[in-house]
Amino acid sequence: MTLDLVQKDYSLKRYAFPTLENADYLIPAGTYPVEWTFSRKFQKFLPEILDVPDRFGIRIHRGSLPEHSKGCILLNMEGMTHVSTLFNQLDTYYDDEKVSICITDPV
């Protein structure tokens, strides 16, 4: 995952979990809008991936194990800090900018 922030570029390490328990929850390849919305489950604002076919409530949140996710995108604390910075900078400097995420099929 690469995040382009105002005057900064952060590249985050990508980890693949070699498990099958979440195979049914993979996000199909495509580009999806991401918005900073309130999560009732986590009781705080988190990025939400929108317009995924037949899915809702897909979040980008902290986690390190496959069981922490059912199709969400997991980041460590550093990754979540970068994502929060991105949305804070957009809110402060670029109110009309939109965020999207591009999901590609695994190689």
Jmol script that loads the backbone (N, CA, C; Angstrom):
load data "model"
ATOM      1  N   MET A   1       0.851  -1.165   0.000  1.00  0.00           N
ATOM      2  CA  MET A   1       0.000   0.000   0.000  1.00  0.00           C
ATOM      3  C   MET A   1       0.895   1.225   0.000  1.00  0.00           C
ATOM      4  N   THR A   2       0.601   2.175  -0.823  1.00  0.00           N
ATOM      5  CA  THR A   2       1.340   3.432  -0.858  1.00  0.00           C
ATOM      6  C   THR A   2       0.384   4.564  -0.545  1.00  0.00           C
ATOM      7  N   LEU A   3       0.795   5.435   0.346  1.00  0.00           N
ATOM      8  CA  LEU A   3      -0.003   6.597   0.699  1.00  0.00           C
ATOM      9  C   LEU A   3       0.747   7.839   0.264  1.00  0.00           C
ATOM     10  N   ASP A   4       0.110   8.679  -0.511  1.00  0.00           N
ATOM     11  CA  ASP A   4       0.712   9.947  -0.903  1.00  0.00           C
ATOM     12  C   ASP A   4       0.154  11.033  -0.003  1.00  0.00           C
ATOM     13  N   LEU A   5       0.998  11.556   0.856  1.00  0.00           N
ATOM     14  CA  LEU A   5       0.599  12.609   1.775  1.00  0.00           C
ATOM     15  C   LEU A   5       1.167  13.937   1.296  1.00  0.00           C
ATOM     16  N   VAL A   6       0.625  15.008   1.807  1.00  0.00           N
ATOM     17  CA  VAL A   6       1.119  16.324   1.441  1.00  0.00           C
ATOM     18  C   VAL A   6       2.601  16.396   1.793  1.00  0.00           C
ATOM     19  N   GLN A   7       3.443  16.598   0.792  1.00  0.00           N
ATOM     20  CA  GLN A   7       4.891  16.729   0.919  1.00  0.00           C
ATOM     21  C   GLN A   7       5.569  15.477   1.465  1.00  0.00           C
ATOM     22  N   LYS A   8       4.902  14.348   1.467  1.00  0.00           N
ATOM     23  CA  LYS A   8       5.509  13.107   1.959  1.00  0.00           C
ATOM     24  C   LYS A   8       4.981  11.937   1.148  1.00  0.00           C
ATOM     25  N   ASP A   9       5.751  10.894   1.062  1.00  0.00           N
ATOM     26  CA  ASP A   9       5.312   9.666   0.403  1.00  0.00           C
ATOM     27  C   ASP A   9       5.708   8.507   1.301  1.00  0.00           C
ATOM     28  N   TYR A  10       4.736   7.772   1.774  1.00  0.00           N
ATOM     29  CA  TYR A  10       4.993   6.640   2.650  1.00  0.00           C
ATOM     30  C   TYR A  10       4.653   5.356   1.910  1.00  0.00           C
ATOM     31  N   SER A  11       5.543   4.427   1.930  1.00  0.00           N
ATOM     32  CA  SER A  11       5.240   3.097   1.407  1.00  0.00           C
ATOM     33  C   SER A  11       5.181   2.145   2.585  1.00  0.00           C
ATOM     34  N   LEU A  12       4.116   1.391   2.654  1.00  0.00           N
ATOM     35  CA  LEU A  12       3.933   0.464   3.757  1.00  0.00           C
ATOM     36  C   LEU A  12       4.181  -0.951   3.285  1.00  0.00           C
ATOM     37  N   LYS A  13       4.780  -1.746   4.141  1.00  0.00           N
ATOM     38  CA  LYS A  13       5.057  -3.136   3.779  1.00  0.00           C
ATOM     39  C   LYS A  13       3.751  -3.897   3.596  1.00  0.00           C
ATOM     40  N   ARG A  14       3.754  -4.787   2.642  1.00  0.00           N
ATOM     41  CA  ARG A  14       2.578  -5.607   2.373  1.00  0.00           C
ATOM     42  C   ARG A  14       2.827  -7.002   2.927  1.00  0.00           C
ATOM     43  N   TYR A  15       1.887  -7.492   3.680  1.00  0.00           N
ATOM     44  CA  TYR A  15       1.981  -8.831   4.253  1.00  0.00           C
ATOM     45  C   TYR A  15       0.826  -9.669   3.724  1.00  0.00           C
ATOM     46  N   ALA A  16       1.116 -10.874   3.355  1.00  0.00           N
ATOM     47  CA  ALA A  16       0.072 -11.798   2.934  1.00  0.00           C
ATOM     48  C   ALA A  16      -0.055 -12.875   3.996  1.00  0.00           C
ATOM     49  N   PHE A  17      -1.276 -13.174   4.370  1.00  0.00           N
ATOM     50  CA  PHE A  17      -1.513 -14.232   5.339  1.00  0.00           C
ATOM     51  C   PHE A  17      -1.810 -15.524   4.585  1.00  0.00           C
ATOM     52  N   PRO A  18      -0.962 -16.546   4.731  1.00  0.00           N
ATOM     53  CA  PRO A  18      -1.160 -17.793   3.992  1.00  0.00           C
ATOM     54  C   PRO A  18      -2.228 -18.679   4.646  1.00  0.00           C
ATOM     55  N   THR A  19      -3.411 -18.140   4.796  1.00  0.00           N
ATOM     56  CA  THR A  19      -4.496 -18.897   5.429  1.00  0.00           C
ATOM     57  C   THR A  19      -5.711 -18.863   4.509  1.00  0.00           C
ATOM     58  N   LEU A  20      -6.623 -19.761   4.759  1.00  0.00           N
ATOM     59  CA  LEU A  20      -7.827 -19.836   3.940  1.00  0.00           C
ATOM     60  C   LEU A  20      -9.073 -19.361   4.665  1.00  0.00           C
ATOM     61  N   GLU A  21      -8.969 -19.062   5.961  1.00  0.00           N
ATOM     62  CA  GLU A  21     -10.191 -18.752   6.695  1.00  0.00           C
ATOM     63  C   GLU A  21     -10.874 -17.468   6.227  1.00  0.00           C
ATOM     64  N   ASN A  22     -10.141 -16.563   5.597  1.00  0.00           N
ATOM     65  CA  ASN A  22     -10.751 -15.322   5.115  1.00  0.00           C
ATOM     66  C   ASN A  22     -10.878 -15.276   3.596  1.00  0.00           C
ATOM     67  N   ALA A  23     -10.667 -16.390   2.926  1.00  0.00           N
ATOM     68  CA  ALA A  23     -10.690 -16.417   1.455  1.00  0.00           C
ATOM     69  C   ALA A  23     -12.039 -15.970   0.900  1.00  0.00           C
ATOM     70  N   ASP A  24     -13.119 -16.246   1.599  1.00  0.00           N
ATOM     71  CA  ASP A  24     -14.452 -15.859   1.124  1.00  0.00           C
ATOM     72  C   ASP A  24     -14.722 -14.366   1.289  1.00  0.00           C
ATOM     73  N   TYR A  25     -13.832 -13.656   1.970  1.00  0.00           N
ATOM     74  CA  TYR A  25     -14.051 -12.247   2.262  1.00  0.00           C
ATOM     75  C   TYR A  25     -13.126 -11.318   1.481  1.00  0.00           C
ATOM     76  N   LEU A  26     -12.379 -11.846   0.508  1.00  0.00           N
ATOM     77  CA  LEU A  26     -11.474 -11.003  -0.255  1.00  0.00           C
ATOM     78  C   LEU A  26     -12.250  -9.921  -1.007  1.00  0.00           C
ATOM     79  N   ILE A  27     -11.687  -8.736  -1.042  1.00  0.00           N
ATOM     80  CA  ILE A  27     -12.288  -7.634  -1.797  1.00  0.00           C
ATOM     81  C   ILE A  27     -11.951  -7.858  -3.264  1.00  0.00           C
ATOM     82  N   PRO A  28     -12.937  -7.856  -4.151  1.00  0.00           N
ATOM     83  CA  PRO A  28     -12.643  -8.054  -5.576  1.00  0.00           C
ATOM     84  C   PRO A  28     -11.736  -6.939  -6.108  1.00  0.00           C
ATOM     85  N   ALA A  29     -10.933  -7.285  -7.102  1.00  0.00           N
ATOM     86  CA  ALA A  29     -10.060  -6.291  -7.724  1.00  0.00           C
ATOM     87  C   ALA A  29     -10.895  -5.127  -8.237  1.00  0.00           C
ATOM     88  N   GLY A  30     -10.387  -3.921  -8.063  1.00  0.00           N
ATOM     89  CA  GLY A  30     -11.073  -2.721  -8.525  1.00  0.00           C
ATOM     90  C   GLY A  30     -10.613  -1.516  -7.742  1.00  0.00           C
ATOM     91  N   THR A  31     -11.140  -0.366  -8.101  1.00  0.00           N
ATOM     92  CA  THR A  31     -10.838   0.878  -7.395  1.00  0.00           C
ATOM     93  C   THR A  31     -12.090   1.322  -6.664  1.00  0.00           C
ATOM     94  N   TYR A  32     -11.937   1.610  -5.374  1.00  0.00           N
ATOM     95  CA  TYR A  32     -13.071   1.919  -4.512  1.00  0.00           C
ATOM     96  C   TYR A  32     -12.835   3.225  -3.757  1.00  0.00           C
ATOM     97  N   PRO A  33     -13.901   4.027  -3.564  1.00  0.00           N
ATOM     98  CA  PRO A  33     -13.752   5.226  -2.750  1.00  0.00           C
ATOM     99  C   PRO A  33     -13.558   4.859  -1.278  1.00  0.00           C
ATOM    100  N   VAL A  34     -12.816   5.698  -0.573  1.00  0.00           N
ATOM    101  CA  VAL A  34     -12.578   5.506   0.860  1.00  0.00           C
ATOM    102  C   VAL A  34     -12.978   6.799   1.563  1.00  0.00           C
ATOM    103  N   GLU A  35     -13.771   6.667   2.617  1.00  0.00           N
ATOM    104  CA  GLU A  35     -14.183   7.835   3.400  1.00  0.00           C
ATOM    105  C   GLU A  35     -13.898   7.591   4.874  1.00  0.00           C
ATOM    106  N   TRP A  36     -13.663   8.684   5.571  1.00  0.00           N
ATOM    107  CA  TRP A  36     -13.386   8.670   7.009  1.00  0.00           C
ATOM    108  C   TRP A  36     -14.731   8.739   7.711  1.00  0.00           C
ATOM    109  N   THR A  37     -15.226   7.601   8.222  1.00  0.00           N
ATOM    110  CA  THR A  37     -16.556   7.551   8.825  1.00  0.00           C
ATOM    111  C   THR A  37     -16.484   6.924  10.209  1.00  0.00           C
ATOM    112  N   PHE A  38     -17.544   7.115  10.978  1.00  0.00           N
ATOM    113  CA  PHE A  38     -17.590   6.580  12.342  1.00  0.00           C
ATOM    114  C   PHE A  38     -17.959   5.110  12.316  1.00  0.00           C
ATOM    115  N   SER A  39     -17.162   4.295  12.981  1.00  0.00           N
ATOM    116  CA  SER A  39     -17.424   2.858  13.095  1.00  0.00           C
ATOM    117  C   SER A  39     -18.116   2.575  14.423  1.00  0.00           C
ATOM    118  N   ARG A  40     -19.320   2.028  14.362  1.00  0.00           N
ATOM    119  CA  ARG A  40     -20.006   1.655  15.605  1.00  0.00           C
ATOM    120  C   ARG A  40     -19.283   0.515  16.305  1.00  0.00           C
ATOM    121  N   LYS A  41     -18.719  -0.401  15.528  1.00  0.00           N
ATOM    122  CA  LYS A  41     -18.008  -1.540  16.114  1.00  0.00           C
ATOM    123  C   LYS A  41     -16.788  -1.096  16.923  1.00  0.00           C
ATOM    124  N   PHE A  42     -15.986  -0.184  16.346  1.00  0.00           N
ATOM    125  CA  PHE A  42     -14.755   0.259  17.007  1.00  0.00           C
ATOM    126  C   PHE A  42     -14.952   1.532  17.835  1.00  0.00           C
ATOM    127  N   GLN A  43     -16.118   2.176  17.709  1.00  0.00           N
ATOM    128  CA  GLN A  43     -16.445   3.398  18.429  1.00  0.00           C
ATOM    129  C   GLN A  43     -15.444   4.527  18.195  1.00  0.00           C
ATOM    130  N   LYS A  44     -15.020   4.658  16.929  1.00  0.00           N
ATOM    131  CA  LYS A  44     -14.138   5.755  16.535  1.00  0.00           C
ATOM    132  C   LYS A  44     -14.172   5.885  15.020  1.00  0.00           C
ATOM    133  N   PHE A  45     -13.617   6.979  14.529  1.00  0.00           N
ATOM    134  CA  PHE A  45     -13.552   7.199  13.096  1.00  0.00           C
ATOM    135  C   PHE A  45     -12.430   6.365  12.494  1.00  0.00           C
ATOM    136  N   LEU A  46     -12.757   5.700  11.380  1.00  0.00           N
ATOM    137  CA  LEU A  46     -11.806   4.871  10.644  1.00  0.00           C
ATOM    138  C   LEU A  46     -12.113   4.989   9.157  1.00  0.00           C
ATOM    139  N   PRO A  47     -11.139   4.710   8.302  1.00  0.00           N
ATOM    140  CA  PRO A  47     -11.424   4.688   6.872  1.00  0.00           C
ATOM    141  C   PRO A  47     -12.375   3.537   6.529  1.00  0.00           C
ATOM    142  N   GLU A  48     -13.364   3.833   5.705  1.00  0.00           N
ATOM    143  CA  GLU A  48     -14.315   2.821   5.254  1.00  0.00           C
ATOM    144  C   GLU A  48     -14.232   2.719   3.732  1.00  0.00           C
ATOM    145  N   ILE A  49     -14.083   1.498   3.232  1.00  0.00           N
ATOM    146  CA  ILE A  49     -14.027   1.250   1.796  1.00  0.00           C
ATOM    147  C   ILE A  49     -15.462   1.063   1.312  1.00  0.00           C
ATOM    148  N   LEU A  50     -15.861   1.886   0.354  1.00  0.00           N
ATOM    149  CA  LEU A  50     -17.254   1.912  -0.105  1.00  0.00           C
ATOM    150  C   LEU A  50     -17.421   1.238  -1.460  1.00  0.00           C
ATOM    151  N   ASP A  51     -18.643   0.928  -1.782  1.00  0.00           N
ATOM    152  CA  ASP A  51     -19.060   0.436  -3.103  1.00  0.00           C
ATOM    153  C   ASP A  51     -18.475  -0.927  -3.492  1.00  0.00           C
ATOM    154  N   VAL A  52     -18.104  -1.738  -2.503  1.00  0.00           N
ATOM    155  CA  VAL A  52     -17.655  -3.095  -2.793  1.00  0.00           C
ATOM    156  C   VAL A  52     -18.912  -3.936  -3.025  1.00  0.00           C
ATOM    157  N   PRO A  53     -18.981  -4.651  -4.160  1.00  0.00           N
ATOM    158  CA  PRO A  53     -20.193  -5.417  -4.457  1.00  0.00           C
ATOM    159  C   PRO A  53     -20.573  -6.398  -3.337  1.00  0.00           C
ATOM    160  N   ASP A  54     -21.830  -6.341  -2.941  1.00  0.00           N
ATOM    161  CA  ASP A  54     -22.404  -7.255  -1.947  1.00  0.00           C
ATOM    162  C   ASP A  54     -21.730  -7.185  -0.584  1.00  0.00           C
ATOM    163  N   ARG A  55     -21.080  -6.066  -0.278  1.00  0.00           N
ATOM    164  CA  ARG A  55     -20.391  -5.917   1.014  1.00  0.00           C
ATOM    165  C   ARG A  55     -20.618  -4.518   1.562  1.00  0.00           C
ATOM    166  N   PHE A  56     -20.513  -4.373   2.866  1.00  0.00           N
ATOM    167  CA  PHE A  56     -20.558  -3.056   3.497  1.00  0.00           C
ATOM    168  C   PHE A  56     -19.768  -3.132   4.800  1.00  0.00           C
ATOM    169  N   GLY A  57     -19.405  -1.989   5.320  1.00  0.00           N
ATOM    170  CA  GLY A  57     -18.691  -1.942   6.589  1.00  0.00           C
ATOM    171  C   GLY A  57     -17.250  -2.419   6.510  1.00  0.00           C
ATOM    172  N   ILE A  58     -16.648  -2.346   5.335  1.00  0.00           N
ATOM    173  CA  ILE A  58     -15.254  -2.769   5.200  1.00  0.00           C
ATOM    174  C   ILE A  58     -14.365  -1.616   5.653  1.00  0.00           C
ATOM    175  N   ARG A  59     -13.527  -1.881   6.608  1.00  0.00           N
ATOM    176  CA  ARG A  59     -12.697  -0.852   7.227  1.00  0.00           C
ATOM    177  C   ARG A  59     -11.212  -1.107   6.997  1.00  0.00           C
ATOM    178  N   ILE A  60     -10.445  -0.040   7.139  1.00  0.00           N
ATOM    179  CA  ILE A  60      -9.001  -0.153   7.279  1.00  0.00           C
ATOM    180  C   ILE A  60      -8.751   0.072   8.762  1.00  0.00           C
ATOM    181  N   HIS A  61      -8.223  -0.942   9.433  1.00  0.00           N
ATOM    182  CA  HIS A  61      -8.037  -0.833  10.878  1.00  0.00           C
ATOM    183  C   HIS A  61      -6.804  -1.593  11.318  1.00  0.00           C
ATOM    184  N   ARG A  62      -6.479  -1.439  12.572  1.00  0.00           N
ATOM    185  CA  ARG A  62      -5.299  -2.069  13.137  1.00  0.00           C
ATOM    186  C   ARG A  62      -5.534  -3.555  13.367  1.00  0.00           C
ATOM    187  N   GLY A  63      -4.489  -4.329  13.133  1.00  0.00           N
ATOM    188  CA  GLY A  63      -4.556  -5.755  13.381  1.00  0.00           C
ATOM    189  C   GLY A  63      -3.304  -6.432  12.868  1.00  0.00           C
ATOM    190  N   SER A  64      -3.056  -7.648  13.351  1.00  0.00           N
ATOM    191  CA  SER A  64      -1.847  -8.351  12.925  1.00  0.00           C
ATOM    192  C   SER A  64      -2.068  -9.828  12.630  1.00  0.00           C
ATOM    193  N   LEU A  65      -3.267 -10.303  12.852  1.00  0.00           N
ATOM    194  CA  LEU A  65      -3.557 -11.719  12.631  1.00  0.00           C
ATOM    195  C   LEU A  65      -4.780 -11.870  11.728  1.00  0.00           C
ATOM    196  N   PRO A  66      -4.846 -12.950  10.958  1.00  0.00           N
ATOM    197  CA  PRO A  66      -6.003 -13.144  10.068  1.00  0.00           C
ATOM    198  C   PRO A  66      -7.342 -13.085  10.796  1.00  0.00           C
ATOM    199  N   GLU A  67      -7.391 -13.556  12.033  1.00  0.00           N
ATOM    200  CA  GLU A  67      -8.670 -13.547  12.746  1.00  0.00           C
ATOM    201  C   GLU A  67      -9.111 -12.141  13.164  1.00  0.00           C
ATOM    202  N   HIS A  68      -8.250 -11.142  12.990  1.00  0.00           N
ATOM    203  CA  HIS A  68      -8.628  -9.757  13.250  1.00  0.00           C
ATOM    204  C   HIS A  68      -9.438  -9.168  12.098  1.00  0.00           C
ATOM    205  N   SER A  69      -9.614  -9.921  11.021  1.00  0.00           N
ATOM    206  CA  SER A  69     -10.265  -9.371   9.839  1.00  0.00           C
ATOM    207  C   SER A  69     -11.194 -10.378   9.188  1.00  0.00           C
ATOM    208  N   LYS A  70     -12.272  -9.862   8.688  1.00  0.00           N
ATOM    209  CA  LYS A  70     -13.155 -10.612   7.791  1.00  0.00           C
ATOM    210  C   LYS A  70     -13.291  -9.785   6.520  1.00  0.00           C
ATOM    211  N   GLY A  71     -12.176  -9.635   5.813  1.00  0.00           N
ATOM    212  CA  GLY A  71     -12.187  -8.882   4.567  1.00  0.00           C
ATOM    213  C   GLY A  71     -11.745  -7.443   4.688  1.00  0.00           C
ATOM    214  N   CYS A  72     -11.478  -6.978   5.893  1.00  0.00           N
ATOM    215  CA  CYS A  72     -10.971  -5.626   6.067  1.00  0.00           C
ATOM    216  C   CYS A  72      -9.481  -5.602   5.735  1.00  0.00           C
ATOM    217  N   ILE A  73      -8.924  -4.409   5.669  1.00  0.00           N
ATOM    218  CA  ILE A  73      -7.491  -4.253   5.444  1.00  0.00           C
ATOM    219  C   ILE A  73      -6.857  -3.930   6.779  1.00  0.00           C
ATOM    220  N   LEU A  74      -5.888  -4.743   7.169  1.00  0.00           N
ATOM    221  CA  LEU A  74      -5.234  -4.576   8.459  1.00  0.00           C
ATOM    222  C   LEU A  74      -3.911  -3.842   8.304  1.00  0.00           C
ATOM    223  N   LEU A  75      -3.669  -2.899   9.197  1.00  0.00           N
ATOM    224  CA  LEU A  75      -2.409  -2.186   9.256  1.00  0.00           C
ATOM    225  C   LEU A  75      -1.868  -2.232  10.682  1.00  0.00           C
ATOM    226  N   ASN A  76      -0.554  -2.075  10.820  1.00  0.00           N
ATOM    227  CA  ASN A  76       0.005  -1.950  12.155  1.00  0.00           C
ATOM    228  C   ASN A  76      -0.188  -0.508  12.633  1.00  0.00           C
ATOM    229  N   MET A  77       0.313  -0.203  13.833  1.00  0.00           N
ATOM    230  CA  MET A  77       0.127   1.130  14.403  1.00  0.00           C
ATOM    231  C   MET A  77       0.739   2.211  13.512  1.00  0.00           C
ATOM    232  N   GLU A  78       1.929   1.961  12.960  1.00  0.00           N
ATOM    233  CA  GLU A  78       2.576   2.934  12.076  1.00  0.00           C
ATOM    234  C   GLU A  78       1.713   3.196  10.842  1.00  0.00           C
ATOM    235  N   GLY A  79       1.194   2.135  10.251  1.00  0.00           N
ATOM    236  CA  GLY A  79       0.345   2.294   9.077  1.00  0.00           C
ATOM    237  C   GLY A  79      -0.903   3.103   9.377  1.00  0.00           C
ATOM    238  N   MET A  80      -1.537   2.837  10.514  1.00  0.00           N
ATOM    239  CA  MET A  80      -2.738   3.589  10.883  1.00  0.00           C
ATOM    240  C   MET A  80      -2.410   5.052  11.144  1.00  0.00           C
ATOM    241  N   THR A  81      -1.231   5.330  11.693  1.00  0.00           N
ATOM    242  CA  THR A  81      -0.805   6.717  11.899  1.00  0.00           C
ATOM    243  C   THR A  81      -0.703   7.435  10.563  1.00  0.00           C
ATOM    244  N   HIS A  82      -0.126   6.782   9.568  1.00  0.00           N
ATOM    245  CA  HIS A  82      -0.004   7.389   8.243  1.00  0.00           C
ATOM    246  C   HIS A  82      -1.371   7.633   7.606  1.00  0.00           C
ATOM    247  N   VAL A  83      -2.269   6.668   7.745  1.00  0.00           N
ATOM    248  CA  VAL A  83      -3.616   6.835   7.175  1.00  0.00           C
ATOM    249  C   VAL A  83      -4.339   7.986   7.868  1.00  0.00           C
ATOM    250  N   SER A  84      -4.231   8.071   9.194  1.00  0.00           N
ATOM    251  CA  SER A  84      -4.856   9.177   9.931  1.00  0.00           C
ATOM    252  C   SER A  84      -4.287  10.516   9.481  1.00  0.00           C
ATOM    253  N   THR A  85      -2.971  10.574   9.282  1.00  0.00           N
ATOM    254  CA  THR A  85      -2.335  11.805   8.804  1.00  0.00           C
ATOM    255  C   THR A  85      -2.879  12.194   7.439  1.00  0.00           C
ATOM    256  N   LEU A  86      -3.032  11.218   6.554  1.00  0.00           N
ATOM    257  CA  LEU A  86      -3.581  11.487   5.228  1.00  0.00           C
ATOM    258  C   LEU A  86      -4.945  12.153   5.328  1.00  0.00           C
ATOM    259  N   PHE A  87      -5.841  11.563   6.093  1.00  0.00           N
ATOM    260  CA  PHE A  87      -7.190  12.112   6.194  1.00  0.00           C
ATOM    261  C   PHE A  87      -7.205  13.453   6.915  1.00  0.00           C
ATOM    262  N   ASN A  88      -6.350  13.627   7.923  1.00  0.00           N
ATOM    263  CA  ASN A  88      -6.260  14.927   8.604  1.00  0.00           C
ATOM    264  C   ASN A  88      -5.767  16.006   7.656  1.00  0.00           C
ATOM    265  N   GLN A  89      -4.765  15.688   6.835  1.00  0.00           N
ATOM    266  CA  GLN A  89      -4.256  16.669   5.890  1.00  0.00           C
ATOM    267  C   GLN A  89      -5.295  16.996   4.818  1.00  0.00           C
ATOM    268  N   LEU A  90      -6.016  15.987   4.369  1.00  0.00           N
ATOM    269  CA  LEU A  90      -7.070  16.255   3.388  1.00  0.00           C
ATOM    270  C   LEU A  90      -8.121  17.177   3.973  1.00  0.00           C
ATOM    271  N   ASP A  91      -8.522  16.915   5.201  1.00  0.00           N
ATOM    272  CA  ASP A  91      -9.545  17.716   5.858  1.00  0.00           C
ATOM    273  C   ASP A  91      -9.071  19.153   6.063  1.00  0.00           C
ATOM    274  N   THR A  92      -7.780  19.323   6.386  1.00  0.00           N
ATOM    275  CA  THR A  92      -7.236  20.643   6.673  1.00  0.00           C
ATOM    276  C   THR A  92      -6.932  21.441   5.416  1.00  0.00           C
ATOM    277  N   TYR A  93      -6.313  20.786   4.426  1.00  0.00           N
ATOM    278  CA  TYR A  93      -5.799  21.521   3.273  1.00  0.00           C
ATOM    279  C   TYR A  93      -6.553  21.293   1.965  1.00  0.00           C
ATOM    280  N   TYR A  94      -7.187  20.156   1.841  1.00  0.00           N
ATOM    281  CA  TYR A  94      -7.787  19.774   0.559  1.00  0.00           C
ATOM    282  C   TYR A  94      -9.185  19.233   0.784  1.00  0.00           C
ATOM    283  N   ASP A  95     -10.069  20.090   1.197  1.00  0.00           N
ATOM    284  CA  ASP A  95     -11.406  19.667   1.605  1.00  0.00           C
ATOM    285  C   ASP A  95     -12.172  18.945   0.503  1.00  0.00           C
ATOM    286  N   ASP A  96     -11.883  19.249  -0.761  1.00  0.00           N
ATOM    287  CA  ASP A  96     -12.636  18.641  -1.850  1.00  0.00           C
ATOM    288  C   ASP A  96     -11.955  17.415  -2.453  1.00  0.00           C
ATOM    289  N   GLU A  97     -10.792  17.038  -1.942  1.00  0.00           N
ATOM    290  CA  GLU A  97     -10.084  15.861  -2.468  1.00  0.00           C
ATOM    291  C   GLU A  97     -10.745  14.578  -1.976  1.00  0.00           C
ATOM    292  N   LYS A  98     -10.693  13.564  -2.806  1.00  0.00           N
ATOM    293  CA  LYS A  98     -11.256  12.258  -2.465  1.00  0.00           C
ATOM    294  C   LYS A  98     -10.123  11.231  -2.380  1.00  0.00           C
ATOM    295  N   VAL A  99     -10.339  10.194  -1.594  1.00  0.00           N
ATOM    296  CA  VAL A  99      -9.380   9.113  -1.437  1.00  0.00           C
ATOM    297  C   VAL A  99      -9.978   7.866  -2.064  1.00  0.00           C
ATOM    298  N   SER A 100      -9.151   7.120  -2.765  1.00  0.00           N
ATOM    299  CA  SER A 100      -9.616   5.837  -3.295  1.00  0.00           C
ATOM    300  C   SER A 100      -8.512   4.808  -3.065  1.00  0.00           C
ATOM    301  N   ILE A 101      -8.909   3.565  -3.123  1.00  0.00           N
ATOM    302  CA  ILE A 101      -7.969   2.466  -2.955  1.00  0.00           C
ATOM    303  C   ILE A 101      -8.116   1.545  -4.159  1.00  0.00           C
ATOM    304  N   CYS A 102      -6.986   1.106  -4.674  1.00  0.00           N
ATOM    305  CA  CYS A 102      -6.982   0.190  -5.811  1.00  0.00           C
ATOM    306  C   CYS A 102      -6.581  -1.189  -5.304  1.00  0.00           C
ATOM    307  N   ILE A 103      -7.472  -2.142  -5.456  1.00  0.00           N
ATOM    308  CA  ILE A 103      -7.231  -3.530  -5.047  1.00  0.00           C
ATOM    309  C   ILE A 103      -6.892  -4.307  -6.297  1.00  0.00           C
ATOM    310  N   THR A 104      -5.779  -5.039  -6.254  1.00  0.00           N
ATOM    311  CA  THR A 104      -5.389  -5.863  -7.390  1.00  0.00           C
ATOM    312  C   THR A 104      -5.415  -7.331  -6.985  1.00  0.00           C
ATOM    313  N   ASP A 105      -5.597  -8.189  -7.965  1.00  0.00           N
ATOM    314  CA  ASP A 105      -5.566  -9.614  -7.689  1.00  0.00           C
ATOM    315  C   ASP A 105      -4.154 -10.033  -7.308  1.00  0.00           C
ATOM    316  N   PRO A 106      -4.015 -10.990  -6.376  1.00  0.00           N
ATOM    317  CA  PRO A 106      -2.674 -11.462  -6.013  1.00  0.00           C
ATOM    318  C   PRO A 106      -1.994 -12.112  -7.208  1.00  0.00           C
ATOM    319  N   VAL A 107      -0.694 -11.958  -7.234  1.00  0.00           N
ATOM    320  CA  VAL A 107       0.085 -12.535  -8.345  1.00  0.00           C
ATOM    321  C   VAL A 107       0.311 -14.012  -8.098  1.00  0.00           C
TER     322      VAL A 107
END
end "model"
wireframe off; spacefill off
backbone 0.3
color backbone group
